[in-house]
Amino acid sequence: MLGAVAASTTLCFSPSTTVVLKRISNSTLPLSHGHSFSLSSPTPLHFSSHKSSRRHSHFLAHAASSSVTSTEYVKEPATNVKFQTSFIVPGCSNSLTLFGTGYREKVFAIIGVKVYAAGFYLDQSIISELNAWKRQSKEAIQGSSSLVKTIFQSSFEKSLQIILVRDVDGKTFWDALSEAMLPRIPEPTTADENALTAFRSVFQDRPLKKETIIILTWLNPARLLVSVSSQGLPSTVDATIESSNVASALFDVFLGDSPVSPSLKTSVAEGLSKVLK
């Protein structure tokens, strides 16, 4: 059920048509059952369309300079969020390179509400393990479950950077994420349960404001690093999650079958195809 929208919230159907909703008292929408997030951001809400869901993010294959004055960015087109083309994530010694961007959207009734933008980073050394997919098309790469499996099983670091585009409470964020992850762990072990508890504790009772950055780094097959900051890029690790099943399930949520952000998976496939051409 669609929650109420604050007075004078603008809904954009097209560049030439605008509707203003008035005289509605509440200002929140539910992200999942029993939870909500604010729509007080001045950013207009755009109705989803088949065309917009296929917009591809621009990809830069070369790593940017690490200096502040010459840092390069890629803008995720649906949210206008900027991602550095390369950076060193907390807990890693090597610089990781951006391979694609996308966004997460929740649909309420007929309204698509963008919740966050996401960028996927890899250690570029992993390309040496992907020779089997050289000169394959973007479509072939996107549909290759074996390529995704190879990336997941690689010892090279991979990282997801999530940047919120509106306020979300931590419990709501975790509930939505765990709802997508749990079906991908059909028979969780005790270690998996402990890892999920540690993962949840990072977000429980933690308000996540607009522009909060969450970095999820798969450091090795059994170790996941979680970093959160509302003041720019995180500089420390908030939690270490010890479970290969949890780490794999998390990244499968974004790059596996039925991803929560189809635009991210499409963009990553495009980025890989350019490097492997």
C-alpha positions in Angstrom: 0.0 0.0 0.0 1.4 3.4 -0.9 2.2 5.6 2.0 1.3 9.3 2.1 3.6 11.9 0.5 4.4 15.2 2.1 2.6 18.3 0.8 3.9 19.7 -2.5 5.9 16.6 -3.4 6.6 16.7 -7.1 6.1 13.7 -9.3 7.6 13.9 -12.8 5.9 11.8 -15.5 7.9 13.3 -18.3 10.0 16.4 -19.0 6.8 18.4 -19.8 4.3 17.0 -17.3 4.4 17.6 -13.5 1.8 16.8 -10.9 1.9 18.2 -7.4 0.3 16.3 -4.5 -1.1 18.4 -1.7 -3.1 18.1 1.5 -1.6 14.7 2.6 -0.3 14.7 6.1 2.2 11.8 6.4 5.6 12.0 4.8 6.9 8.4 4.8 6.8 5.4 2.5 7.3 1.8 3.7 10.4 0.1 2.4 9.3 -3.3 3.7 6.4 -4.4 5.9 6.3 -2.5 9.2 9.1 0.0 8.3 9.4 3.3 6.5 11.7 5.9 5.1 11.4 9.6 4.6 10.4 11.3 1.3 11.4 14.7 2.6 14.3 14.9 0.2 13.8 17.7 -2.4 14.7 15.3 -5.2 11.7 14.7 -7.4 10.3 11.2 -7.6 10.2 9.7 -11.2 7.8 7.1 -12.4 9.6 3.9 -13.5 9.6 3.2 -17.2 10.9 0.3 -19.3 13.3 2.8 -21.1 14.8 4.2 -17.9 15.5 0.7 -16.4 17.8 0.0 -19.4 19.9 3.1 -19.0 23.5 2.0 -18.9 26.2 3.7 -16.7 29.2 5.1 -18.4 32.4 3.1 -17.6 36.0 4.2 -17.3 38.3 1.3 -17.7 41.5 3.1 -16.5 42.3 3.7 -12.8 42.2 7.3 -11.7 45.0 9.2 -10.0 44.8 8.9 -6.2 45.4 12.6 -5.6 42.4 14.6 -4.4 42.9 17.2 -7.1 42.9 14.8 -10.0 40.4 12.1 -8.8 38.1 11.0 -11.6 34.5 10.0 -11.2 31.7 8.2 -13.0 28.1 9.5 -12.5 25.3 7.0 -12.1 22.8 8.5 -14.5 19.5 7.6 -12.8 20.5 9.2 -9.5 23.4 11.5 -10.5 25.5 10.0 -7.7 29.3 10.1 -8.4 31.6 7.2 -7.9 35.4 7.4 -7.9 36.9 5.3 -10.7 39.3 3.8 -8.3 40.1 4.0 -4.6 41.6 2.0 -1.7 38.8 0.6 0.5 39.2 0.2 4.2 41.0 -3.0 5.1 42.6 -3.4 1.6 46.1 -2.4 0.5 45.4 -2.4 -3.2 43.4 0.1 -5.2 40.2 -1.2 -6.6 38.7 -0.1 -10.0 35.1 0.7 -10.7 33.5 -1.7 -13.2 29.9 -0.5 -13.2 27.2 1.5 -11.4 23.5 1.1 -10.9 20.7 1.9 -8.6 18.2 0.2 -6.3 14.6 1.0 -6.6 11.5 0.0 -4.6 8.1 0.2 -6.3 5.0 1.3 -4.3 1.8 1.0 -6.3 3.0 2.5 -9.6 5.7 4.8 -8.1 9.3 3.7 -8.4 11.3 5.2 -5.5 15.1 5.1 -5.8 16.8 4.2 -2.5 20.5 4.0 -3.3 23.1 4.0 -6.0 25.7 1.2 -6.1 29.1 0.8 -7.6 31.0 -2.5 -8.1 34.8 -2.5 -7.8 37.4 -5.1 -8.6 41.1 -5.6 -8.2 42.1 -5.3 -11.9 44.4 -8.3 -11.5 41.4 -10.5 -11.7 41.2 -9.9 -15.4 44.0 -12.5 -15.9 41.5 -15.1 -14.6 38.8 -14.1 -17.1 40.6 -14.9 -20.4 37.9 -17.5 -21.3 35.5 -14.5 -21.8 37.8 -12.4 -24.0 36.1 -10.8 -27.0 32.6 -11.9 -25.9 29.7 -9.5 -26.1 28.2 -7.6 -23.2 25.1 -9.8 -23.5 27.1 -13.0 -23.3 29.0 -11.8 -20.3 25.9 -10.6 -18.6 24.3 -14.0 -19.0 27.3 -16.0 -18.0 26.8 -17.6 -14.5 30.2 -19.2 -14.8 31.9 -15.8 -15.1 30.1 -14.6 -12.0 31.2 -17.8 -10.2 34.8 -17.3 -11.3 34.8 -13.7 -9.9 33.2 -14.9 -6.6 35.8 -17.7 -6.2 38.7 -15.5 -7.0 41.1 -14.5 -4.2 41.3 -11.0 -5.5 39.3 -8.4 -3.7 35.9 -7.1 -4.8 33.8 -4.5 -3.3 30.3 -2.9 -3.4 29.9 0.8 -2.6 26.4 1.8 -1.7 25.4 5.5 -1.5 22.0 6.3 -0.1 19.9 8.9 -2.0 17.4 9.3 0.8 17.1 8.7 4.5 16.6 5.1 5.6 16.6 3.6 9.1 19.2 0.9 9.6 16.7 -1.8 10.5 14.8 -1.2 7.3 18.0 -1.3 5.2 19.0 -4.6 6.8 15.6 -6.2 6.6 15.5 -5.5 2.8 19.0 -6.8 2.3 18.6 -9.9 4.4 15.3 -10.7 2.7 17.2 -10.9 -0.6 20.1 -12.8 0.9 18.5 -15.5 3.0 17.0 -17.5 0.1 20.5 -17.7 -1.3 21.7 -19.5 1.9 19.3 -22.5 1.9 20.9 -24.4 4.8 22.8 -21.9 7.0 25.4 -23.3 9.4 26.1 -22.0 12.9 29.0 -19.9 11.4 26.5 -18.5 8.9 24.0 -17.6 11.6 26.7 -15.9 13.7 27.9 -14.0 10.7 24.4 -12.8 9.9 24.0 -11.7 13.5 27.2 -9.7 13.3 26.2 -8.2 10.0 22.8 -7.2 11.3 24.3 -5.5 14.4 26.1 -3.0 12.1 22.7 -1.5 11.0 20.4 -2.2 13.9 19.2 1.1 15.6 21.5 3.1 13.2 19.9 5.9 11.2 21.2 6.0 7.7 21.0 9.5 6.3 21.0 10.5 2.7 24.5 10.4 1.2 25.6 7.8 3.8 28.2 5.5 2.2 28.3 1.7 2.9 31.2 -0.3 1.6 31.0 -4.1 1.5 34.3 -5.7 0.6 34.8 -9.4 -0.1 38.4 -9.6 1.1 38.9 -13.4 0.7 36.6 -16.4 0.2 35.5 -16.4 3.9 35.9 -12.7 5.0 33.6 -9.8 4.4 34.5 -6.2 5.6 31.7 -3.7 6.4 32.4 0.0 6.6 29.8 2.8 7.1 30.1 6.5 7.1 27.8 9.5 6.9 30.8 11.9 6.4 32.3 10.9 3.1 34.2 7.7 2.3 34.6 5.4 5.3 38.2 5.2 6.6 37.8 2.3 9.1 36.2 -1.2 9.2 33.0 -1.4 11.3 32.7 -5.2 11.2 34.4 -8.3 9.9 32.0 -11.0 8.8 33.5 -14.5 8.7 31.4 -16.6 6.4 31.9 -17.6 2.7 28.2 -18.4 2.4 27.1 -15.0 3.6 29.7 -13.1 1.4 28.6 -15.1 -1.6 24.9 -14.6 -1.0 25.5 -10.8 -0.6 27.3 -10.4 -3.9 24.8 -12.8 -5.6 22.0 -10.4 -4.6 23.6 -7.8 -6.9 25.3 -9.9 -9.6 23.5 -13.2 -9.7 20.1 -14.3 -11.0 17.3 -11.9 -10.3 19.5 -9.1 -9.0 18.1 -6.3 -6.8 19.7 -3.8 -9.2 19.5 -5.0 -12.8 21.1 -1.7 -13.9 24.2 -2.5 -11.9 24.6 -6.0 -13.4 24.1 -4.6 -16.9 26.7 -1.9 -16.3 29.2 -4.4 -14.8 28.8 -6.6 -17.9 29.5 -3.6 -20.1 32.6 -2.7 -18.1 34.0 -6.2 -18.2 33.3 -6.5 -22.0 35.4 -3.3 -22.6 38.3 -4.7 -20.6 38.1 -8.1 -22.1 37.7 -7.0 -25.8 
